[in-house]
Amino acid sequence: MNVGKNIRRWALCAPGIGTESHPKNFLLPSHLSISASSGSLFRFSLFPRCLILPTVETEPLRIVSATERDVPLVLEFIKDLATYEKHLDKVEASAARLRETLFGPNPSASVVIAYEGDRALGFAVYFFTYSTFIALPGLYLEDLFVKPEARGKGVGRALLQYLARVAKHQGCARIEWAVLHWNGPAIGFYRSLGAVPMDEWAVYRLQGAALDQLAGTSDKARG
C-alpha cells in the first residue's frame, strides 16, 4: 500500500490480551494451523499453516501462508492493488526484491493468500509493531486486496478474521492499517467490523533524498 496524504489511519483493538485463552507469547507450530467451521470455535488442524472458513460458495475458503513459489502471485496482487488505488506508476517491487525481503533469511513481513479450491482470490501482507504506551505488540496490515470478481463473498472478512487470530495468539493489543479517504466501500466495511479512524494522527514519511540526507549518505550531506 502506498500511504500518502489521502489516507486515514484505522485501528481495531482487542481487549483481554494475556488471558489463559490468549497467551501473550503463543506461536503456532509450523505443522499446525487454525481452522473453523460454522458455529464452532477455532481449533487446531492438520492443514499446513491455513485457516478454513465457510463461504457463500460450496467450496471452503482457505487462508494459506505464502511461500517463495508464490512470489509471482504476490507481485500480481500488489500490482492489482496499486491499479485499484491509482498508484501503479509507483510500484517498484520486483520478484527478486520480494523473494529477498519476504522469504529470505530475515523476512520483513508475512503474506497470506485466500484460496477457493485452486483459485487465489485475495491476499494480505502484515508485520508486527510495538506500542510503548501499552507495552504490547500490534499487528500492522500493509496490504489487503480481493479480486473484483470475488468481492461480496466474505473473502476480505475471512482474511481479517485470520489476522485477528494471529494478533491474539501473538499477544497483540490491536490491528492497524491505512485506507484512502476516497475508498468509501472499504471504509464502510472496516466500520462494520468495529474499526475506528485515528483522525487525531497524521502519517509522515521520510524517503528518497530526504532520507539519504538525514542518514548522512547523500553526496550533499557528505559535502
PyMOL commands that set and color helices and strands:
alter all, ss='L'
color gray80, all
select helices_A, chain A and resi 68-84+88-90+95-103+148-150+155-169+184-192+208-215+219-222
alter helices_A, ss='H'
color red, helices_A
select strands_A, chain A and resi 7-13+33-35+43-45+50-53+61-65+110-116+119-131+136-146+174-180+196-197
alter strands_A, ss='S'
color yellow, strands_A
deselect
rebuild
show_as cartoon
